[in-house]
Every structure is written in C-alpha cells, then in structure tokens.
Amino acid sequence: MAKKALEIEISGKSVKFIQAVKKAQAATRSMHSEMSSVDKLMKNDPLNATLMKQKGQILNEQLIGTKKNIWRIYERIKRR
C-alpha cells in the first residue's frame, strides 16, 4: 500500500516554520552528540568533577535552547 503524505500550509508561510523546526532539530542533534561523548568519558571516571560540571552545563544549554525554540514556535503560531 502506498503511503500518503499530508502537508498543511498555513497562510502560505510554512517554509519559515519548517526552517525553524529543522534548526531546532540540528541543535538538538549536536547537543545529543556532545552529551553522548561526556557520558562515555564518565563511564571511565564517574566521580570526575570536571565532567559532572560539563554535563550540567550541557543539560542547562539544552534546556535553554528548548525553551527558546518552543517560544519561537509559539510566537509564530500566535501571529497567524
């Protein structure tokens, strides 16, 4: 059975929304990769304070980035 795609265009401006989502996904992938690297290093030395601090900073950056992206998407939806 062939798969069918559904594309919704809101006021003819779906391109900017799609670009914003792709940018958010790229940032998320980057942070995930960095977090994976730190997790691997922590397996070898779980009590390393420097790695714990770095992991906390990465998680904080992820949280801030996610909040900003959600706010941007919310504002774009609200304007329509």
N, C-alpha and C positions, 0 to 999 in steps of 0.2 A: 504494500500500500504506500502510495506517495505521501510524503509529509508536506503539509501546507503551512506557510508562514503567515503570520498576521502582523501587519505593520500599521501602526496608528500614527497619524500625523496631526499634531495639534497646532492649529493656526499656521500651518506651513513652515514651522520653525523647529522641526525635530532634529535637524543637523547639530545645532548648538548643544542640545540636551545630550545627544549621543556622544558628542565630543567630550562633554563634561564627565559623563559616565566612564568613558574609556580612559580619561586622565586619572580618575579616581581608582580605577582598576589597576592601572600601571603603577601607581604609587603604592597600592596595597601589595602587589606582587613584589616590588622592591623591598618593602619593609619585611614581608614574609621571608624573603631570601636572607636578609640580614639577620632576622631572628633565628632562622634555622642554623646559621653559622655560629651564632653565640651559644645556642643550645648544644651544638656538637662540642664546642670548647668546654662548656660547663659539665659535660658528662665526664671529661677527663679530670677536671678540678672543680667540684661542685661548691667549694667554700671560697672560691676566688672572689674577693670583694669588688675588684675592678669589673669583672664580668657581670656580677649582680647589678652593679651600678649601670653598666652599659645596657643590660636587658631592661632595667627600669626606664631608662631614657628612651629606648626604642618603643616600649609599650606606651609611654606618655606621648611620643610623637605620633604613634598610630591613633591614639585616642583623639588628639587634637586635629589630626588630618581628617579623621572620620567625621568629627563634629562639623568641621568646615565644609566638607563635601555635602553632608546632609543639609546644612544650612543653605548652601548654594542651590541645591536641587529644589529645596522647599521654596526659596525665593523665586526661582524660575517658574515653578508651578503656580505660585501665588500671583505672579504678574499676568497670567493668562486668563 
